[in-house]
C-alpha cells in the first residue's frame, strides 16, 4: 500500500505526459504528421482532444515519461553522479584558470 500511486500523483504524471506529447507534436509540423499517418491535416488536431484522458490512463498504468527520438533517459542516481563529476571538473578548471598571487618579499 505504501508504494501505491495516489490520485494526485497520477494526475501530475498525466499532466507531464500530456505536456510532453504536445511538445512532441509542436516540434513536428502538423502536415508532416498527417502525411505520415495518411490523414487530413485537420484530423491531427482533432485527435489531440483525446490526449488528456489517454495520458491519465497511461499514468495510472505506470508510464511516467516518454523517450523521444534521439533522447536517452538516465536513472536518477546516474544523473546525480554525472552532475557531481561535472561540478568537480568545473572546480578544477576554475582553480587552473585563476591567476596565481605572487608574493613579493621586501
Secondary structure as the mmCIF struct_conf table of DSSP 4:
data_model
#
loop_
_struct_conf.conf_type_id
_struct_conf.id
_struct_conf.beg_label_comp_id
_struct_conf.beg_label_asym_id
_struct_conf.beg_label_seq_id
_struct_conf.end_label_comp_id
_struct_conf.end_label_asym_id
_struct_conf.end_label_seq_id
TURN_TY1_P TURN_TY1_P1 UNK A 2 UNK A 3
HELX_LH_PP_P HELX_LH_PP_P1 UNK A 4 UNK A 6
HELX_RH_AL_P HELX_RH_AL_P1 UNK A 7 UNK A 27
BEND BEND1 UNK A 28 UNK A 28
HELX_RH_AL_P HELX_RH_AL_P2 UNK A 30 UNK A 37
TURN_TY1_P TURN_TY1_P2 UNK A 38 UNK A 38
BEND BEND2 UNK A 39 UNK A 39
HELX_RH_AL_P HELX_RH_AL_P3 UNK A 41 UNK A 48
TURN_TY1_P TURN_TY1_P3 UNK A 49 UNK A 50
HELX_RH_AL_P HELX_RH_AL_P4 UNK A 51 UNK A 60
TURN_TY1_P TURN_TY1_P4 UNK A 61 UNK A 62
TURN_TY1_P TURN_TY1_P5 UNK A 69 UNK A 70
HELX_LH_PP_P HELX_LH_PP_P2 UNK A 73 UNK A 75
HELX_RH_AL_P HELX_RH_AL_P5 UNK A 76 UNK A 97
BEND BEND3 UNK A 98 UNK A 98
HELX_LH_PP_P HELX_LH_PP_P3 UNK A 99 UNK A 105
#
